[in-house]
Structure formats: C-alpha cells, structure tokens
Amino acid sequence: MLDRICLILTIIGSLNWGSVGLFQFDIVAWLFGGADALISRIIYTVIALAGVWCISLLFREREHIVKDVD
C-alpha cells in the first residue's frame, strides 16, 4: 500500500514539474498560496520523500504470491 501511495505522489510531482517546464506554471504553488507558503513546502517535502521511497522499487525483486487451490 505504501508503495502505491508513494508512486501516486511521485506521479503528481512529475506532472507538476512538467507543468513548470512546459508552461512555467507551478500547480502546487498556485493551489496553496505560493512556493514559499508552509503548506506548499510540506507538500514538496512529502512528494520528495515519496520519490526517495520509490528508488527502493528499482532494487526489489518482484514478489510472487502463490495461492493454493483446493
């Protein structure tokens, strides 16, 4: 579950960076009162931590779940 949440946050962050790169428009800053606003900084930090967590996905082996069929 944590992997999915982090992946979703990382995707949101990448979309925000895409809008900054393409349109010079920071969605997070626009929604929450500027890039220097406390809530914006918290959101940036949470998304950055999610991205760091997603690095671990690169080094994990795929889990195989085998269910017994009766």
C-alpha positions in Angstrom: 0.0 0.0 0.0 2.8 2.4 0.9 4.4 1.7 -2.5 1.3 2.7 -4.3 0.8 5.9 -2.3 4.4 6.9 -2.9 4.1 6.1 -6.6 1.0 8.2 -6.9 2.7 11.1 -5.1 5.7 10.8 -7.4 3.5 10.9 -10.5 1.7 14.0 -9.1 5.1 15.6 -8.5 6.3 14.7 -12.1 3.1 16.3 -13.5 3.8 19.4 -11.5 7.4 19.6 -12.8 6.1 19.0 -16.3 3.8 22.0 -16.0 6.7 24.1 -14.7 8.9 23.0 -17.6 6.3 23.4 -20.3 4.2 26.3 -19.1 6.2 27.9 -16.3 3.2 27.2 -14.0 3.7 25.6 -10.6 0.4 23.9 -9.8 1.2 23.3 -6.1 2.3 26.9 -5.6 -0.9 28.2 -7.3 -3.2 26.0 -5.3 -1.6 26.6 -1.9 -0.5 30.3 -1.9 2.9 30.3 -3.5 6.1 28.3 -3.3 7.1 29.8 0.0 3.9 29.0 1.8 4.3 26.5 4.6 1.7 24.1 3.1 3.4 24.2 -0.3 6.8 23.4 1.3 5.2 20.5 3.2 3.7 19.1 0.0 7.0 19.5 -1.8 8.8 17.6 1.0 6.2 14.8 1.2 6.5 14.3 -2.6 10.3 14.3 -2.4 10.2 11.7 0.3 7.8 9.6 -1.8 10.3 9.8 -4.7 13.1 8.7 -2.4 11.0 5.7 -1.3 10.3 4.8 -5.0 14.0 4.4 -5.5 13.7 1.2 -3.5 11.3 -0.1 -6.1 14.2 -0.3 -8.5 16.1 -2.7 -6.3 13.4 -5.0 -5.1 12.7 -8.3 -6.7 9.1 -8.8 -7.9 7.1 -10.7 -5.3 5.3 -13.8 -6.4 2.2 -14.8 -4.5 1.2 -18.3 -5.0 -2.3 -19.3 -3.7 -3.2 -22.9 -3.0 -6.2 -24.0 -5.0 -8.3 -26.6 -3.2 
